[in-house]
Amino acid sequence: DPSGLMAVVSDPRYAEGALREVTLPRAVGEVLLAARVHLRDVLQPSVYVSDRRLFKAQRMLRIAAWAHGRRRVSLVDCLLLQ
């Protein structure tokens, strides 16, 4: 619920609980992995994306979906990764 956004800022435990309810579809996960492979294998000079950074990207996408009142990350949310 976006009306609870201020609660997230003041109580990190609430944020974690709310974000667990936001699902990350397989298609979004595949986009993240494809971007990782592209940055590593195609881009010159190559860019290494750690597991930690990938996890942070997933979290950011979940936050974006939740802030827009959705319980599922959309492929459109991946535009935030630019």
Summary of the structure (lengths in Angstrom):
residues: 82
radius of gyration: 14.2
end to end distance: 26.1
largest distance: 43.6
contacts: 192
relative contact order: 0.18
helix: 72%
strand: 2%
